[in-house]
Amino acid sequence: MAFRDERGVVYDPVPLPNHEVTAAVAVDARIVSRSTVRKAVPLYTGTDGAELAQQPRGHRRHWTDPQWLAFEEHRHVEAELLRDDEPTAAAMIVRPHNPAIR
C-alpha cells in the first residue's frame, strides 16, 4: 500500500523490526493504492444454505429465488439451533475478605 498526506507527499510503508502489523506512515496520510490485488470470488450457483451464507454480501443481488429460499431456510435453522440450547448453570462462591469471619 502507498499512503499520501494532505500535502501530496507519498509514503511507502516500512516494515518494523519487531514484526508489528501496522506500517510506519504519517498520521494524516490516506491510502492511495493497494499493492495486492484482491481475488474475485466466483458467483456460487448451488443452493446449499451454509455455502450461500459464506458468500460475499455483494453476490446476493445475483441470487435466484431457490438460492434465496435456501439461504433463508439456513438462517432459520441456525436461529432455531441457537434458541434450543439449554442455558448453562453457574455457581458463585463468595468468601469474606476478613479471615476471622467464617
MOWOGI-V142294 format. One line per field, one symbol per residue. psi: psi as a letter, one per 30 degrees, with the letter a starting at -180 (. if undefined). Layout:
psi=???
This chain:
psi=kkkkaffgkkkkkkkkfghlelkjllegklkflkfkkkkkklkkfagjeeeefflkfffffflleeeeeeeeeeeeeeeeeeefkkkkkkkkkkklejffk.
